[in-house]
Amino acid sequence: MVDDVLPPVSIAPSSAGASSRMPTSPLEDSMEEVSMTFAEHVERKSKALNQRKVVAPPGSRAMQHIERIEKLDELMKLLEHPQHAQLETLNQKMQTLLQRSPSPHLDELLEAAGHDPVRCDVVLRHTLVQAQRAQNTELASSAVQSLEMLHKEKGAEVSAGLNTASAIASFSTDPTQKQAMRQLYYQTIVHLQSGNAMLDALLNSFGSVHFNQGLRTLQRALSDDLAARSSSIPRRALQKILASLQDAGNISQTLTASKILLKRLGGKLPDVNFSPLELTRRLLNLSGNGAYLRDLQNLSRDVAGQQPHHQVLFLSGLVPLVYHLPLGLWRDDKSKNRQMALNLLRTVISEYAAHEPRATLSQPRAAL
C-alpha cells in the first residue's frame, strides 16, 4: 500500500488551496495530471523516482489509458476496502448519470458517489479515462464539465480526501469507518479549522476505546495534508492545528481522571449519570471556547444536580482536571486562559460554599 499523499488534479481553482492553472486542453491535461500526481505519490515511497514525470512512449495511447485506470483503481482501494473497491460499479452508475439530459446537478453527482467529494472525483476521472479510451467525446466532455463543477464547489474537500487517503487507510479497512473519518476531517479541519472540534468529533464518533488510534491517524493525515502539493486549507492553519495537538494524547489521561472523579462522586451523590466521555468533551469545549460562568453552572447541575453541597464536591474535584488539560488545547494566550479558567472555577466554588444551603449566583459574567 502506498504511504504518502496524492495531490488533487487541477481541474479548477480550489476554494481553499493555492490558485491553479486551468488546463488548455481539459481532456488531455486533466488525465496527464492524474498520471503525474499518482506517480509523485509512489515516488515518495521509493526515493529513486523523486520528481520524475510519467510519460508514455509515442504510440502507446492504449497503454496510457490502462495505466491511468490502474492508478485510479489503486486510489479507490485506499478510499474503500482494499479487496472490495467498487470503482467499476460506481463508474457505470456515473456514466448513466452523465449521459442524461439535462446534465446532472452536483448533488446528484455526489449521491452517485456515496456523498463523498473525493470518491466522486475518482469516479469522474475513471469515467473520463474510459470515455477517452472509447473515443466517446460527448461523455468525456460531460465528465470534464462535472469535474470542473465538483472542484469549484468542493475543491477543498477533494484535496483533503486525496491528501489524507493513505493515512486514513491505515486506520481501518472498513469503508464505512474510512468515510466517517474523512467526513470528520472535512467538517472539523476543512470547514471549522479547529483541533478542539476535531478531538470532540473523534470522541463522539469513535469513543474512548479507539481515541488514541484515531488521534494518531488524524495527526498523520494533517501532516500529509500539510506536505501535499495542494493543501486543503492554508498551510499556516494546518501548522497551527498540528501544533495544538502535540500533547493531545494526554486527553486519554483526562478520560481516566474523569472516570475516577465520577466514580468517587457516585459513592457520595444520589444520581450521577454523566459518563467520563461526556465530561471530557465538556472540558474540551471549555478549553477551546473559553470559560464562562454559565457553562460551569450548567456543568455542575448536569453532573451533581441542584444541591449546592453536591455541586461544590464536583467542582472541587474538577480543578485538577482543568489544570491538567493539554496546554495546546487552550485558545489564544494558553497559559493565561487556563489560569483564568481556574480562577473562575475557584470563585464559583467559594460562592457556592458561602451561600449554602441556598446558593444563587449573580448574573453570568463576561467570557474570559
N, C-alpha and C positions, 0 to 999 in steps of 0.2 A: 504493500500500500504506500502510496506517495505520502510524504510527510509535511510538505510546505504548502503555501497558499497559491491559489490560482487566480491571478488578477482578472478582472472582467473584460469582456470585449467592449471596445469603444464604439458603441452604436450611436449614442447621443450623449451630450454632456450630463454627467451625474448631478443629482440635485445637491449632493453634499461634498463630493470629491473635487479633485482638480479638473479644470476645463479640458475637454477632449476635442480632438480634431475630427470633424465629420469626414468619413471616407469618401473619396472622389468617386469610387465605384463600389457601392454598398455590397452588391452580391459577391464580389471577389474579395474586397478588403476585409469585410467582416469575418469571413471564414479563414482568411490568411491570418487574421488576428487570433482566431481560435487555435490554429496550429502553433503559432508562435508563443502564445501565452501558456499553453499546456506544456510546450517544450521547456519554457522557463520554469514551470512548476516542477518538472522532472529534473531539470538541471540543478536545482538547489539541493536535490538529494544526491546526485552524482556530480561532484565538483568539476570534473573534467569537461563537462558540457556547458559550463557557465558562459552566458551571454552569446551563445551560438544560435542562430536562427535556423528553423527547419525549412528547407527549400527543396522541393522535389525536383528531380531532373526533368528536362523537357520531354514532352510526350507521355507523361505518366499521370495525366489528369485523373484517370480512374483510381490509380493507387493513392493519390492525394485524398480523394473522397473517402476511400476505405480507411486511411489513417485517421482522418478527421472524425469519422464515425466511431472508431475505436477509442479515441481520446474522450469523446463525449460519453461513451459507454462507461469508461473508467471514472469520469467525474460523477456520473449518476450513481455508481456503486458507492462513492463516498457519501452522497446525499441520502441514499436509501440503504437497503440490505445488500451487502456485497455479493451474495449469491442469488438475490431475487430482485434485481433492479428492473423496473417496469418501463424502460425507455421506449421500446418498440410499441407497446400498448398505448402509452401516452402520446407517442408520435402519430399513431393512426387517428386518435381522437382529435389531436390538434390539426391534422391535415383536413379532416372533415369540417372542422370549425372554420379554418382559413378559406376553404373553397365555397363557403356560404356567402350569399349576398343578401343584405349589405354586410360589410366587414364587421367582425366581432368587436365588441367593446372590451376594454381592459379587464373588467370584472369577469367577463366570460372566459377570457384567456387564462386568468388566474384560477378560475374554478376548474378549468380543464386540466390544470397542473397541480391540483390539490391545494389551492390557495397559498402557494409558496412562490414568491417572486423569483428566487434563484432556480427552482425547478422549472418554472415557466421559461426562463432564459435558456436553460439547457435544452428543453424540448423544442423550443422555437429554432434554436441553432441546428439541432438534429434534423428538423423538418426542412430547414434551408439547404443543408447539405444533400439530403435526399432529393429535393427538388432540382438542385443543380445537376446532380448525377443523372436524373431522368430528363434533363433539359426542359423542365416544366417552368418556363419563365413566369407564368402568371402566379403559380404557387410560391415561387421564390420571391417575387416582388411583394406578395402579401405577407410572407414571413419577415422580410426586412422591415416593412412598414410596422408590423406588430412589435418587432424588436425595438424599433425607434420609440414607439409609444410606451413600451414597458420601461425602457431606460429613462425616458423623460419623467415618468411618474414614480417609478420605483427604483431608480438607479442606485440610490444609497443602499437599499436592501439587497439588490443583486450583488453589488460589490461586497457587502458584508457576508452574504451567503457563500460566494466564491472564495473569499479570503479566509473564511473560518471553516471550510468544508473538512479539511484534513484534521483539524483539532477536534471538531465535534464528532467526527467518525471514530476517534479514539475513546469517546465516552460510552458509546453503545452501538450495537449492530441493529437495534430496533429502529426502523424508520420513523415510528411514531415519536419515540424519545428524541431522535435527531431533529425532527421538525419542531418539537416542543422547545428544544434548546435554541434552535435558530429563531423561533418566534420570540423567545425571551431576549435574545440578543438584539433583534430588530427593535423591540419595544423599549428596552432599558438603555441600550447603548446608542443605537442609531437615532431614536426619537428623543429620549429623555437625557441621554449623555450623562448618566448617573450611576456611579459604582454602588451607592447605597440601594438604589432601586433595583439594580441587578441582584444584589445579595438577598433583598427581600423577596424578589420573584423566585430566586433559586430555592430559598427556604420554603416558600409557598408551594412550588411545583414539585420539588423532589425531597422535601423533608430533611430531617437531621441525618438520616442514615447515609444518604448519598451526597451530603453537602460538600464535604472535602473534595471528593472526586469531581463533582460538578464545578467547584471553585477552580480547581487546577485546570480543568478543561477550558473554562471561560478566560482564565488568565492567559493560557496559551493562545486562545482564539484572539484575544486583544493584541497580543504580541504579533501574531501573524497578520492581523489587520493593519497594524502599525507598520510592519515591514513590507507590505504589499506595494506594488507599483501605483495602484489607485486605492487609497484607503477609503473606507465607507463614510467617515466623518473626518473633519480636520485632524491632522496628526497631533496637534497640541492638546486637543480634547482627549484623544486616546491616551497620550502620555500622562495627563492629569488623572484619568480614571485608573490607569495601571498603578500609578504612584499611591493612590488612595487605598489600593487593595494589597499593598505589600505585606501588611500584618493581618489581613482579613481572615487568615486561617485560625486566628485566635477566637473567632466567633464560636468555634466548637467549644472553647472554654466557657464562653458566655452561656451557651446552651446547657453545659454541665452545671454551672453555677446557678442558673435559673431553675434547673431541676431540683437542686439541693435546697434552694430557698423555698420553693413551693411545697416541697415535701415537708420541710420543717414547719411551715405555716399550717399545713394540713393537720398537724397534730394540735394546733392551738386555735384555729379558726373553724367555724362550723361548715362553711361551704366555700371551698376553694376549687373552682372548676376551670382554672386557667392552665394551659399547657406551657411547658418550657419553650416550645416553638413560638407560641403566640407572644410570650413575654419578650423573647429575643427580638422578634420582629418589631414590637413596640419600641424597644430600646434603640434599634436601628433607625427608626423614624425620628426618635428624639435627637440622636446624634447628627442625622443628616439634615433635618429641617430646623433645628434649634429647640431649646427647652422653653415651653410655655406653661404657665401655671395651670391653665385649664386642662392641658394634656396630663400633667401629673395628678390633678384631681380626678380626672376620668379614669386613669390607670389604677389609682388606688381604690376607687369604688368598684371597678370591674374585677379586681383581684380579691380585695378584702371586704367588700360590702360597705354598708353605710356607717358602721360603728367607728367613731374616731380612734378608739384604742386599737382596734384591728388595723386601721389604716396606718397608724404610727408604727406598728410592728412590721408591716410590709415595707413602708418607705424607708425605715431604718435598715432593713435588710437589702434594700435596693442600692444604697450608697456605694458599697464596694463593687457592685456590678457596673454601675455607671462609670466609676473610676477606672475600671479595668477594660472598658470597651476599647477596641483598637483605635489608637490615636488618629490614624489616617482616615477614619470614617467620620470624624467631626468636620463640620463645614468651616471654610474660611480660616480664621485665626484659631487653629485647632486647640492648642493648649488653653487659650483664653476662654473659648466657648465651653470646653469641658469643665473648667473651673467655675464658670458662671452657672452652668447646669447644676453642679454640686452645691454651690451656694444657695441656689433657689430651692433645691431639694431639702437642704438642712433648714431653710427658712420655713418651708411647708411643714416639716416635722415639728419644729418649735411651736408654730401657730396651732397646729392640731393638739399638741400636748398641753399647751397653755389654756386651751378652751374646753378641755374635756369636762363633763361628758357631752357638752353641746358645742360642736366645732362647726363654725361657719366662717369661711374665709371671705376676704374682701373681693371686690370685682377683679376679674383676670387682669394681670399685669401685662405690660408690653413684652413682646418677644425679646429674647437675647439678641 
